[in-house]
Amino acid sequence: MGVLDAVGIQFCNECNNMLYPREDKVNRVLLYQCRNCELNVEAERPCIYVNKLISTLNEVKQINTDVVMDPTLPTTSHINCPQCNANQAVFFQSYSTRKDAKMNLFYVCKICRYKWTCSKSMNSRLIAVSLRSLKVQNVSVVGSGLMGAGIAQVAAQTGHNVVLNDLNDAALGKAQKGIEKSLGRVAKKMGDEGAKFIEDTMSRITFTTSVEETAANADLVVEAIVENLAVKQKLFADLEAGASAKCILATNTSSLPVSAIGANLKDTTRFGGLHFFNPVPMMKLLEVIKANDTSDEVFQAMLDWGKAMNKTTVKCIDTPGFIVNRLLVPYLMEAIRLVERGHATKEDVDIAMKLGAGHPMGPLQLADYVGLDTCKFILDGWHQEYPDEPLFNPVETLNKLNEEGKIGMKSGEGFYSYKKK
């Protein structure tokens, strides 16, 4: 038995790729999963035996017997073994089944099988190394509305394994039909290959209502649920509890402070913002937001993933509205105020900006498209946070239309009427 087998690594019998361990805490059995061919096989030995096999090596420090090994971190080069001086050390992440235990990293020399644990500072450095080399392959999306379903579709189209989560099967069923319809429009342009394109893309999406399943194997989790701070904070606490120590957690919020959403996480360094634009399959831009504690490695990994999604990424800090909405929302509100003052009609304002500035939509028409309820929600939040900023002051007409239920295209009426005649 080789040293890699000794520390609990298994290989798939079908494709010979490395298997990743998942513990069944009820039956105390270690299950191995092949991410390539998606096979789950029960290990030949219970998880507590994995550490006993390690004890056959020359150890500096003994690890607790309830620790199981997660060989998902990359090999580190140029690390010399203190026993034989060969720079052939592989390091592993260890985690305990006990709730109070912390993640640790240790080395095993592939030449002489010497094993030693890392110092706290070395742990932090090696985690950073693993994040720099992280390639996001398994993506989970929480929230299957238009935005969440769009993110899931594009992720699957670009070759990622996707888990799409929502509260109930009805929402997931609606999302599945929407994704299939959207893919159908793309497939029409592909001729005979269209049907296979749809089949291949849908085969990479798993639908679930389980938060545990959503977090379990994810390299990245993107949240796209209701814009409610407390609800988002609760969700991320649950996701962090079920995710691996190197999983990146990200919010798709368009208006709430990213840092506030992740404030209660145990590890805020692997949390940030990924703000997509609707409709996701069509819109090319992705705002990548660095929160107060987001590490440089995580921020770079999010930028790299955005490019892998075929998006153009822009770097943002955690300010109200980031870049696009910080400029767009005040622009829309100033257009409404201009009409309120009687300086121009809504029609003339929209025509002027379309023909004079080359905008595809005028600001009043765009506000209807975005949703006047959404515009009000964003503006109210910013005004509460920054009451002395005049650009964020409430707008009387906007409030009045919301009170009347005229919130734009989705209600059939806003600044303009969209009701069928």
Secondary structure by P-SEA (a helix, b strand, c coil): cccccccbbbbbcccccbbbbbbcccccbbbbbccccbbbbbcccccccccccccccccccccccccccccccccccccccccccccbbbbbbbbbccccbbbbbbccccccbbbbbbcaaaaaaaaaaaaaaccccbbbbccccaaaaaaaaaaaaaccbbbbbcccaaaaaaaaaaaaaaaaaaacccccaaaaaaaaaaaacccccccccccccccbbbbbccccaaaaaaaaaaaaaaccccbbbbbcccccccccccccccccccbbbbbbccccccccbbbbbbcccccaaaaaaaaaaaaaaccbbbbbccccccccccccaaaaaaaaaaaaaccccaaaaaaaaaccccccccaaaaaaaacaaaaaaaaaaaaaaccccccccccaaaaaaaaaccccccccccccccccc
